[in-house]
Amino acid sequence: MFPQPGEIVTLPESPNIPGLIFRRFRGESDYPGIAAVDNTSREVDGLEWVLTVDDIAREYAHLVNSDPLRDMIIAEINGEIIGFSRGEWLLEASGLYRYLVPVLMSSVWRGRGIRRAMLRWMEARMRQVAAKHPTEARKEFSMWTGPTADSLAALLEGEGYRPARYFNKMTRSLEEALPDFPMPSGLEMRPVRPEHYRLIWDAAEEAFRDHWGYSPSNGEYYQEWLEDPVIFQPELWQIAWNIERNEIAGQVRTFIDELENEKHNRRRGYTEFISVRRPYRRRGLARALIAESLRVQRAHGMTESALTVDTENLTGATRIYEDCGFRTINFSTSYRKPLD
């Protein structure tokens, strides 16, 4: 039978808490509750970005390999959303099928068995999805934890998950002397025009193809990117072009999250989406682009910059960022568990 919006779902291992129910996604009316839980959950877990109802609406309008009506569970107590989980799957370039099983919950209701019940339900649902994928393929559950998500990490490890990768959060002051690395010969930075958008996207896709966990994107991801008011700020980007070949060599897609800055009372910019295509690596291009990104952020009134890096990045990214003055302040963890 096809699930119905808002339908009550029985979880066999649900804790006995007065007023607690689990139900399916209702639609747009759930967006405010989802955004509220998402923000409070991530804040406790040490993840600082701020999501709005519009962000949730945009994300859900462009979902890929995820059907909220089938692949989502919502926990309510006396009519208030206190937690949710929405599963989706990705096919990595390595051939691995990865099933995302995030569980977000308000801090006041943690430690009572609700998250464990939701996680097990979501795993069971993703196993149903995985049964439609090639039997011989490698398959893993995937979950991300923030720097202070100790209780979630303990839950995951108790359920058989293990850390697979660590990602450092790095910052640097913009009130100190900034680095000055020259642009490699034959390359130049150009202002971004609308006809460049798809070229920029495709160049990054190519550059990230050999990175851990890479999964090819599609048109929905691209469209969501175009509509994102925070990370899509082309007037702040640094795009390097090969002058002779008229092709993109590398990029830094700088952005400033004003809502996040307001919440945390700071002036931080982000030096993110750093990529250099293979033919242009090991020539100093990344350092030159980052140096320019830092200058742009300071010109826009920022006093610090931040980025996130895979600690096992094959291109030596951590060393590059340290050369540009960044230092690690905390780390997040990618957890994995084989389906079998």
C-alpha positions in Angstrom: 0.0 0.0 0.0 1.3 3.5 -0.9 2.1 5.5 2.2 -0.3 8.5 3.0 0.9 11.9 4.1 1.1 12.2 7.9 0.3 8.5 8.3 1.2 7.1 11.8 4.1 4.7 11.8 4.7 2.1 14.4 8.3 1.6 15.4 8.8 -1.7 17.2 11.5 -0.3 19.5 9.8 3.0 20.3 10.4 4.2 23.9 7.3 4.6 26.0 7.0 8.4 26.3 3.6 10.1 26.8 2.6 12.0 23.6 5.3 10.5 21.4 4.3 9.4 17.9 6.1 8.7 14.7 4.6 9.7 11.4 5.3 10.2 7.7 6.0 13.5 6.0 3.0 15.7 5.4 4.4 18.2 2.9 5.2 21.9 3.1 3.5 22.3 6.4 6.3 20.3 8.0 9.0 22.7 6.7 9.0 25.1 9.8 9.3 22.2 12.2 12.0 20.5 10.2 14.0 23.7 10.0 13.7 24.3 13.7 14.9 20.8 14.6 17.7 20.9 12.1 19.0 24.2 13.5 18.8 23.2 17.2 20.2 19.7 16.5 23.2 21.0 14.5 24.0 23.8 17.0 24.3 21.3 19.8 26.5 19.1 17.6 28.9 21.9 16.8 27.7 22.7 13.2 27.2 26.4 12.8 25.3 27.1 9.7 21.7 28.3 9.9 18.8 26.9 7.8 15.7 28.8 7.0 12.3 27.5 5.9 13.1 28.6 2.4 16.3 26.5 2.5 14.3 23.4 3.3 11.8 24.2 0.6 14.5 24.6 -2.0 16.3 21.4 -0.9 13.1 19.3 -1.0 12.2 20.7 -4.4 15.4 19.2 -5.8 15.8 15.9 -4.0 17.5 13.1 -5.8 17.2 9.4 -4.8 15.0 10.4 -1.8 11.2 10.3 -1.5 10.2 12.1 1.7 6.8 10.3 1.8 8.5 6.9 1.8 12.0 7.6 3.0 11.3 9.9 6.0 10.2 9.5 9.6 9.2 12.3 11.9 9.0 12.2 15.6 6.4 14.3 17.4 5.5 14.9 21.0 2.0 16.4 21.6 2.0 17.7 18.0 5.5 19.3 18.0 8.2 18.0 15.7 11.2 17.0 17.9 13.2 14.9 15.5 13.3 13.5 12.0 15.3 11.3 9.6 15.2 11.4 5.8 17.2 8.8 3.9 18.7 9.0 0.5 21.3 7.1 -1.5 24.2 8.0 -3.7 26.3 5.9 -6.2 29.9 6.9 -5.7 32.4 6.9 -8.7 34.1 4.1 -6.9 31.0 1.9 -7.4 30.0 2.0 -3.8 26.3 2.5 -3.0 26.1 4.8 0.0 22.8 5.1 2.0 22.5 8.3 4.1 20.7 7.8 7.4 20.9 11.1 9.3 18.9 11.5 12.5 18.4 15.0 13.8 16.8 15.6 17.2 16.2 18.5 19.7 18.7 18.2 22.5 16.0 18.0 25.3 14.7 14.7 23.9 18.0 13.0 23.4 19.1 10.0 25.5 15.7 8.4 25.7 16.0 5.9 22.9 14.1 7.9 20.3 17.1 8.4 18.0 18.0 4.7 18.2 14.5 3.7 17.2 14.5 6.1 14.3 17.9 5.0 13.1 16.9 1.4 13.1 13.7 2.2 11.2 15.7 4.2 8.6 18.2 1.4 8.2 15.4 -1.0 7.5 13.9 1.4 5.0 17.2 1.9 3.2 17.7 -1.9 3.1 14.5 -2.1 1.1 15.9 0.6 -1.3 19.2 -1.3 -1.5 17.5 -4.5 -2.4 16.7 -2.9 -5.8 20.4 -2.2 -6.5 22.9 -4.8 -7.8 23.4 -7.6 -5.4 27.2 -7.8 -6.0 27.7 -4.0 -5.3 29.4 -2.7 -2.2 26.9 -1.0 0.1 27.3 1.1 3.2 25.2 3.2 5.6 26.6 6.7 6.0 26.3 9.3 8.8 28.0 12.6 9.5 28.7 13.9 13.1 29.8 17.4 14.1 32.7 18.2 16.4 30.6 18.1 19.6 28.2 15.3 18.7 29.4 13.0 21.4 26.1 11.4 22.1 25.4 10.7 18.5 28.9 9.2 18.0 28.3 6.9 20.9 24.9 5.8 19.5 26.5 5.1 16.1 29.4 3.2 17.5 27.0 1.2 19.6 25.1 0.3 16.4 28.2 -0.9 14.6 29.3 2.3 12.7 33.0 3.2 12.6 34.8 6.4 11.7 35.8 6.3 8.1 37.2 9.8 7.5 37.9 13.0 9.5 37.4 16.6 8.2 39.2 19.5 9.9 37.5 22.9 10.3 40.2 25.6 9.8 40.1 29.3 10.3 42.5 32.2 9.9 42.4 35.9 10.9 41.9 38.5 8.2 43.2 41.2 10.5 46.8 39.9 10.1 49.0 40.2 7.0 47.6 38.2 4.1 49.6 35.8 1.9 50.7 37.0 -1.5 51.1 34.1 -4.0 51.4 34.9 -7.7 49.2 33.5 -10.4 51.0 30.9 -12.4 52.2 31.9 -15.9 49.6 31.6 -18.6 46.6 31.9 -16.2 44.4 34.8 -15.2 41.4 35.5 -13.0 38.2 36.7 -14.8 34.9 38.1 -13.5 32.1 35.5 -13.5 29.4 36.0 -16.1 26.1 33.9 -16.3 27.5 32.0 -19.4 30.3 30.7 -17.1 28.0 29.1 -14.5 27.8 25.7 -16.1 31.5 25.7 -17.1 32.4 26.5 -13.5 30.2 23.7 -12.2 31.5 21.1 -14.7 35.2 22.1 -13.9 34.6 21.5 -10.2 32.9 18.2 -10.9 36.0 17.1 -13.0 38.4 18.3 -10.3 36.7 16.5 -7.5 36.3 13.2 -9.3 39.3 11.6 -7.6 38.3 12.8 -4.1 37.1 10.4 -1.4 33.3 9.9 -1.5 32.8 11.6 -4.8 29.4 11.0 -6.4 28.5 12.4 -9.8 25.8 15.1 -9.6 22.9 15.7 -12.0 20.7 18.5 -13.1 18.8 18.8 -9.9 21.9 19.5 -7.9 23.0 22.1 -10.4 19.6 23.8 -10.3 19.6 23.9 -6.5 23.1 25.4 -6.5 21.9 28.2 -8.8 19.1 29.0 -6.4 21.1 28.9 -3.2 21.4 32.5 -1.9 24.3 31.8 0.4 26.8 29.7 -1.5 25.9 31.1 -4.9 27.6 34.5 -4.7 29.5 34.7 -8.0 30.6 38.3 -7.4 32.8 36.9 -4.7 34.4 34.0 -6.6 37.9 33.5 -7.8 38.0 31.7 -11.2 41.3 31.1 -13.0 41.3 30.6 -16.8 44.0 29.4 -19.1 44.5 32.4 -21.4 45.5 30.4 -24.5 43.0 27.6 -24.2 40.2 29.7 -22.8 39.3 27.0 -20.2 38.9 27.0 -16.5 42.0 25.8 -14.6 40.8 26.2 -11.0 38.5 28.0 -8.6 37.5 29.1 -5.2 33.8 29.9 -4.7 34.0 32.3 -1.8 30.8 33.1 0.1 29.6 35.0 3.2 26.7 33.7 5.3 25.2 36.9 6.8 22.6 35.0 8.8 25.2 32.8 10.4 27.4 35.8 11.2 24.5 37.6 12.8 23.7 34.6 15.0 27.3 34.2 16.1 28.1 37.9 16.3 31.1 37.7 14.0 32.3 38.7 10.5 33.4 35.4 8.9 33.8 34.6 5.2 34.2 31.1 3.7 37.1 30.1 1.4 35.4 27.0 0.1 34.8 24.8 -3.0 38.5 25.0 -3.7 39.4 22.9 -6.8 42.1 22.7 -9.4 41.8 20.6 -12.5 44.5 17.9 -12.9 46.6 19.5 -15.7 47.0 22.6 -13.5 48.0 21.1 -10.2 51.3 21.6 -8.3 51.9 24.9 -9.9 50.8 27.1 -7.0 47.4 27.9 -8.4 45.4 26.9 -5.3 47.5 29.2 -3.1 47.1 32.1 -5.5 43.3 31.7 -5.6 43.0 31.4 -1.9 45.2 34.5 -1.3 42.8 36.5 -3.6 39.8 35.0 -1.8 41.1 36.3 1.5 41.6 39.8 0.1 38.1 39.8 -1.3 36.7 38.7 2.1 38.6 41.4 3.9 37.4 44.0 1.4 33.8 43.0 2.3 34.4 43.7 6.0 35.2 40.1 7.2 37.6 39.7 10.0 38.2 35.9 9.7 37.9 33.1 7.1 37.0 29.4 7.4 37.1 26.3 5.4 36.8 22.5 5.8 39.3 19.9 4.6 39.5 16.2 4.3 42.4 15.2 6.5 43.5 12.5 4.0 43.1 14.6 0.9 45.4 13.2 -1.8 46.4 16.6 -3.2 48.0 17.9 0.0 45.3 20.4 0.7 45.9 20.7 4.4 49.5 21.8 3.8 48.4 24.4 1.2 45.8 25.9 3.7 48.4 26.0 6.4 50.7 27.9 4.0 47.9 30.4 3.7 47.6 30.9 7.4 44.8 28.6 8.3 44.8 26.5 11.5 42.6 23.7 12.6 40.0 24.5 15.3 38.0 21.2 15.4 36.9 18.3 13.3 33.9 16.4 12.1 33.6 12.7 11.4 32.1 10.6 8.6 30.8 7.3 9.9 30.2 4.2 7.8 28.7 0.8 8.3 28.4 -2.1 5.7 24.9 -3.2 5.0 25.9 -6.8 5.5 
